[in-house]
Amino acid sequence: MSVYIVVFIVVSYLIWLKCIYYRHRRSLVNSLKRVMNVLSSGEMNGDDISALIVTAHPDDECMFFAPTIVRLVELEVNVHLLCLSAGNYYNQGAQRKQELLNSCAVLGIPDSRITIVDHKKLPDDPKAEWSVSLVSSVIVQHMRAHSFNMVLTFDGSGVSGHANHTAIHKAVSHLAFTGQVPNDCCLLCLVTVGLLRKYVSFLELPFSWLLPSCLRCIIGSQGYRRAKDAMFCHRSQLLWFRYLYITFSRYMFVNTFQMIPQGPKNLKVY
């Protein structure tokens, strides 16, 4: 009898997950309308949004942001990527740039919407302290050049705690606080979860669904295959533990975001 109970629980759980996924498209559109300050009665198409994903290294886009990119591309959002280093920690910068382009092609971002920064003061190095002013300058110049109305990046913990990830959050928060972000642009940071939630794969989805967030992006089996194929484009990074990450990380299935609060416009900081 206990076996039947376990089977019933597992089947019920899987059915619930499928219901969550199919309900997600409508909830994603509604969430986008809220964060973009679109009236509930108004219509919003994907091409009304120009979104910028800001990452630190080649492979961040698929390791951490794949569900977001996949879902936004499905909604025909204009998704751009700004990667602030070439990933040259092991002198593989040229190879990793190409791997990034290949990965983005799988996820649905064309080469014309990808910018890779290769600056000597922004090295791929967990021990390097990236200048907040420099990173802020690079990001805001890119924002102004393309008129983005949505920017998504890491939160203060950077998912993995990598110093380069957290530096980006500090820079975007600085732009927000000093009023350098256009009025029509919303800023979102990817929520870092605890170790247990991070590595229970798709079993974590109910928590992400039930806990409050400003934006939630969930992918199903087809989206997961795209995310996995994008990860496989980064051949130089596929050490044994990467395969475990691909299988068990919740960031391969779901992303949740919170807003980065913005300060008064044209604030001067001395």
Buried (B, 14 or more C-beta within 10 A) or exposed (E): EEEEEEEEEEEEEEEEBEEBBEEBEEBBBEBBBBBBEBEEEEEBEBEBBBBBBBBBBBBBBBBBBBBBBBBBBBBEBBBBBBBBBBBBBEEBBEBBBEBBBBBBBBBBBEEEBBBBBBBEEBBBBEEBEBBBEBBBBBBBEBBEEBEBBBBBBBBEBBBBEBBBBBBBBBBBBBBBBBBBBEEEBBBBBBBBBEEEBBBBBBBBBEBBBEEEBBBBBBBBEEBBEBBBBBBBBBEBBBEEEBEEBBEBBBBBBBBBBBBBEBBEEEEEEE
